[in-house]
Amino acid sequence: MNRKQRRAARQPGSNVRPALAALDGTRIPGGCDDCDAYQTIDATHAPMFMLNVHHDDTCPWFTTYRKENA
C-alpha cells in the first residue's frame, strides 16, 4: 500500500495535529523511570512537533548520559 492509498483509507478526523497543538507547552507527567521527569510538546515548528523530556537534576540516567555524550 502506498502513501496515497494509506491517506485515502484514513478515517475523517484522524488527524492528530490539532490535539498536539492544543498540548503545546503543557506539562505531561512521566518520561523517565529513574526520576520525576515531565514532558512538554513544542509546536513552534508545526506541523512538526517536538516532544521534550525534562529530567530532575539528580536523575542517574541523565547524569550518565551527559557524562558519556559531553
Secondary structure, DSSP 4 states (H G I P E B T S, - for coil): --HHHHHHHSPTT---HHHHHHTBT--EE-S-SSS--EEEEE-TTTTS-EEEEE--TT-HHHHHHHHHT-
